[in-house]
Amino acid sequence: MGRIVIVAYKPKPGKAEALKELTKTHHPRLKAEGLVTDREATIMEAADGTVVEVFEWLSAEAIRQAHANAVVHQLWTEYADVCDYVNLSSLAEAGNMFAEFNAVD
């Protein structure tokens, strides 16, 4: 059964556009490794510039497999260059009944 996750990436100074472009490649690269479903990822931006992504892992086992996957490790390295992971609760939008974000095209 799929596992839908929501992740928030806070861009490092001067790295906002690079983060958005990287995130656009995230799901396709995971898909090529057989780790995520066909469900399209949703990429959004919070008012403070944090990029929020919603995507679906194939299964809990796929999440475990990702930790031993060279492509995933490369993605983590690329993300480390452009952002820090933050908790959703740190976003102002998370305090709203209906959290609204700007779409990232």
Secondary structure, DSSP 8 states (H G I E B T S, - for coil): --EEEEEEEEE-TT-HHHHHHHHHHHHHHHHHTT-B-SS--EEEE-TTS-EEEEEEES-HHHHHHHTT-HHHHHHHHHHHHHEEEE-GGGSGGGGSSS---EE--
